[in-house]
Amino acid sequence: MEQKRKALGKGLEQLFNNEAFNIDEFEKSIVETTNKEDVVQIDLNDLRSNPYQPRKVFNEEKLNELTASIREYGIIEPIIVKKSIKGYEIVAGERRSLAARKAGLETIPAIIREFSDEEMMSIAILENVQRENLNIIEEAMAYKNMIDIMHITQEDLANKVGKSRSHITNILGILKLPKIVQDKVMSNELSMGHARSLSKLEDDNKILDMTDAIIKNKMSVRELESAISEGEFAKKVTIKKSEYKDPKYMQVQRVMREKIGTLVKVNNKNIVIPFDSDKDLERILEIINVDINID
């Protein structure tokens, strides 16, 4: 086992100490220490994504560019895989495998190595952080997983991924936000600055109401921070005090928001469920079990 780890080069050692880890150098070290006869052609149908891959959607434009390059020049650098119970799991090179499939290839050159689950997760996360920007929620989840699995501090993680300690802290704070608000960040309805300011608040109901107000009133981050620091949120975004009077209704509102995934309002003996499009309305109707054709 020690000999196999040694063959992976210094890159893997850096993965589990406090040195900065560079995915390009890591792959280069594996390729350079692998004999040409050990590079094998693997059927693309036998490949599975790294189960710890944090990125669920890849940039289509970049993927098309890579596909065009593969059609013209072929696969320049083999991917790295791990043998699994059925086929192989991709350790590094997910985009290359997707582009190869789009280019019409049936096989792809690969180097087979053994990796633990911890190594698989760490490599997948660091590859995405360094090579292709994750959205802010994916990045936060990736960092949280690394801290939990690798048992490292935020400062160690910052050194490893080449980010500041404050950057790591701010991003992890976003995971405290309600799921609905995180979705708004994912869809770019809220900026990272908005999310960072909202994450400083403790009251989920207030966070949800402020999120609604930010979108409705197109509040800038500066306006939001001013409203929070001055305690003038109600005045600045014209939220009626009556909305906060009955905790019972606030609890119903919170549960409905989590269930439906939109900023439901429950007050003054009214329930208001906003929707963005006919498709969004159909989604809501399905959730509340209403069968009706809106065409």
C-alpha positions in Angstrom: 0.0 0.0 0.0 2.9 2.3 0.9 4.5 1.7 -2.5 1.2 2.6 -4.3 1.0 5.8 -2.3 4.6 6.7 -3.1 3.8 6.3 -6.8 1.3 9.0 -6.6 4.0 11.6 -6.0 4.3 14.6 -3.7 0.9 15.9 -4.9 -1.0 13.4 -2.7 1.2 14.2 0.3 0.2 17.9 -0.1 -3.4 16.9 -0.1 -3.3 15.9 3.5 -1.0 18.4 5.0 -1.1 22.2 5.3 0.6 22.9 2.0 -1.3 24.4 -0.9 -2.5 21.6 -3.2 -2.3 22.2 -7.0 -4.5 19.8 -9.1 -2.4 20.4 -12.3 0.8 19.5 -10.6 -0.9 16.5 -9.0 -2.1 15.1 -12.3 1.2 15.9 -14.0 3.1 13.9 -11.3 0.8 10.9 -11.9 1.1 11.1 -15.7 4.9 11.5 -15.6 5.4 8.5 -13.2 3.2 6.2 -15.3 4.6 4.1 -18.1 2.9 4.5 -21.4 1.9 0.8 -21.5 0.0 1.4 -18.2 -2.3 3.9 -19.9 -5.4 2.0 -20.9 -8.4 2.7 -23.1 -11.6 2.5 -21.0 -15.1 2.3 -22.5 -16.9 5.5 -21.7 -20.0 3.5 -20.7 -17.9 1.9 -17.9 -17.2 5.3 -16.3 -19.0 6.7 -13.3 -18.7 10.2 -11.9 -16.8 10.7 -8.7 -19.5 10.3 -6.1 -18.1 13.3 -4.2 -18.2 15.6 -7.3 -19.5 18.9 -6.0 -20.4 20.3 -9.4 -23.7 19.1 -10.8 -23.9 21.3 -13.9 -20.9 22.1 -16.1 -20.4 25.2 -18.2 -21.9 24.3 -21.5 -19.8 26.8 -23.5 -16.5 25.5 -22.0 -17.7 21.9 -22.5 -18.4 22.6 -26.2 -15.0 24.2 -26.6 -13.3 21.1 -25.1 -15.4 18.9 -27.3 -14.3 20.7 -30.5 -10.7 20.4 -29.3 -11.0 16.7 -28.8 -12.6 16.2 -32.2 -9.6 17.9 -33.8 -6.7 16.8 -31.6 -8.0 13.9 -29.5 -7.5 13.4 -25.8 -4.1 15.0 -24.9 -3.9 13.9 -21.3 -5.4 10.7 -19.9 -8.0 10.9 -17.1 -7.4 9.3 -13.7 -9.8 6.7 -12.5 -10.3 4.3 -9.6 -11.5 0.7 -10.1 -15.0 0.2 -8.5 -17.3 -2.7 -8.0 -18.8 -2.0 -11.4 -16.5 -0.3 -13.9 -14.5 2.8 -12.8 -15.0 6.0 -10.9 -13.5 9.2 -12.2 -10.9 10.7 -9.9 -9.9 13.6 -12.1 -11.0 14.5 -15.6 -14.8 14.6 -15.4 -15.1 17.3 -18.1 -12.8 15.5 -20.4 -15.0 12.4 -20.2 -18.1 14.4 -20.9 -16.5 16.1 -23.8 -15.2 12.9 -25.2 -18.7 11.4 -25.2 -20.1 14.5 -26.9 -17.3 14.2 -29.5 -18.5 10.7 -30.4 -15.7 8.7 -28.8 -16.3 5.3 -27.4 -13.2 5.0 -25.3 -10.9 7.3 -23.4 -7.3 6.9 -22.3 -7.0 6.5 -18.5 -4.6 5.8 -15.7 -5.9 3.5 -13.0 -4.9 4.2 -9.4 -6.2 3.3 -5.9 -7.7 6.1 -3.8 -9.6 6.2 -0.5 -13.0 7.9 -0.2 -11.4 10.8 1.6 -8.9 11.3 -1.2 -11.6 11.0 -3.9 -13.7 13.7 -2.2 -10.8 16.1 -1.7 -9.4 15.8 -5.2 -12.9 16.3 -6.7 -13.5 19.4 -4.7 -10.1 21.0 -5.2 -10.2 20.2 -9.0 -13.4 22.2 -9.2 -12.3 25.1 -7.0 -9.1 25.6 -8.9 -10.2 24.9 -12.5 -13.8 25.9 -12.8 -15.6 28.2 -10.5 -18.3 26.5 -8.4 -21.3 28.5 -7.6 -21.2 29.9 -4.1 -23.4 27.3 -2.5 -21.5 24.4 -4.2 -18.3 25.9 -2.9 -19.6 26.3 0.6 -20.8 22.7 0.7 -17.5 21.5 -0.7 -15.5 23.4 2.0 -17.8 22.1 4.7 -17.4 18.5 3.5 -13.6 18.9 3.5 -13.5 20.2 7.0 -15.9 17.5 8.3 -14.2 14.6 6.5 -10.5 15.7 6.7 -10.8 17.0 10.3 -9.0 20.2 9.4 -9.5 23.8 10.6 -10.8 26.7 8.5 -7.2 28.1 8.5 -5.8 24.8 7.2 -8.4 24.7 4.5 -7.7 28.3 3.5 -4.0 27.4 3.1 -4.8 24.3 1.1 -7.1 25.9 -1.4 -5.2 29.2 -1.7 -8.0 31.4 -0.2 -8.1 33.8 2.7 -9.4 32.7 6.1 -12.1 35.4 5.9 -13.2 34.1 2.5 -13.7 30.6 3.9 -15.5 31.9 7.0 -17.9 34.1 4.9 -18.8 31.4 2.5 -19.4 28.8 5.2 -21.7 31.3 6.9 -24.0 31.2 3.9 -24.9 27.6 4.7 -26.8 28.9 7.8 -29.3 30.6 5.6 -32.7 28.9 5.0 -32.8 26.7 1.9 -35.1 29.0 0.0 -32.6 31.9 0.4 -29.7 29.6 -0.7 -31.8 28.8 -3.8 -32.1 32.5 -4.5 -28.3 32.8 -4.4 -27.9 29.8 -6.7 -30.3 31.4 -9.2 -28.4 34.8 -8.9 -31.4 36.6 -7.6 -29.3 37.4 -4.5 -25.6 38.3 -4.8 -22.8 36.9 -2.6 -22.8 40.3 -0.8 -26.5 40.0 0.0 -26.1 36.5 1.3 -23.1 37.4 3.4 -25.1 40.2 5.1 -28.2 38.1 5.6 -26.1 35.3 7.2 -25.2 37.6 10.1 -28.8 37.5 11.2 -30.2 34.8 13.5 -34.0 35.1 12.9 -35.0 32.9 9.9 -38.3 34.7 9.4 -36.6 38.0 9.3 -34.1 36.7 6.8 -36.9 35.4 4.6 -38.8 38.7 4.7 -35.6 40.7 4.0 -34.9 38.4 1.1 -38.4 39.1 -0.3 -37.8 42.8 0.1 -34.3 42.8 -1.5 -35.7 41.2 -4.6 -38.9 43.3 -4.7 -37.2 46.6 -4.1 -33.9 45.8 -5.9 -31.9 46.7 -2.8 -28.2 47.1 -3.2 -25.8 45.4 -0.7 -25.0 48.8 0.8 -28.7 49.6 1.4 -29.2 46.2 3.0 -26.2 46.6 5.3 -27.4 50.0 6.2 -30.9 48.7 7.0 -29.4 45.9 9.2 -26.9 48.1 11.1 -29.4 50.9 11.8 -32.2 48.5 12.7 -34.5 50.3 10.2 -35.5 47.3 8.1 -39.3 47.7 8.7 -39.1 51.4 7.6 -36.9 50.9 4.6 -38.7 48.1 3.0 -42.3 49.0 4.1 -43.0 45.8 6.0 -46.1 46.2 8.2 -45.6 45.5 11.9 -48.8 43.4 11.9 -46.9 40.7 10.0 -44.9 39.9 13.1 -47.7 39.9 15.6 -48.9 36.3 15.7 -46.1 33.7 16.2 -48.6 31.0 15.2 -49.0 32.5 11.7 -45.2 33.0 11.4 -44.7 29.3 12.1 -47.2 28.4 9.4 -45.5 30.8 7.0 -42.0 29.3 7.7 -43.2 25.7 7.2 -45.1 26.6 4.0 -42.0 28.4 2.6 -39.8 25.4 3.2 -42.4 23.1 1.7 -43.3 25.1 -1.4 -39.9 26.7 -2.0 -41.2 30.2 -2.5 -41.7 33.3 -0.3 -45.2 32.5 1.0 -46.9 35.3 3.0 -49.3 34.4 5.9 -51.0 37.4 7.5 -54.3 39.2 7.9 -56.2 36.0 7.4 -54.6 35.7 3.9 -52.2 33.2 2.4 -50.2 34.6 -0.6 -48.2 32.2 -2.7 -46.2 34.1 -5.4 -45.0 32.3 -8.6 -42.6 33.4 -11.4 -44.1 31.6 -14.4 -46.7 29.0 -15.6 -44.1 26.3 -15.0 -43.5 27.5 -11.5 -47.2 27.6 -10.9 -47.5 24.0 -12.1 -44.8 23.0 -9.7 -46.6 24.6 -6.8 -49.9 23.0 -7.7 -48.2 19.6 -7.8 -46.7 20.2 -4.3 -50.1 21.1 -2.8 -51.8 18.2 -4.7 -54.1 20.3 -7.0 -54.7 18.6 -10.3 -55.7 21.2 -12.8 -54.7 22.1 -16.4 -53.7 25.7 -16.6 -53.1 25.7 -20.4 
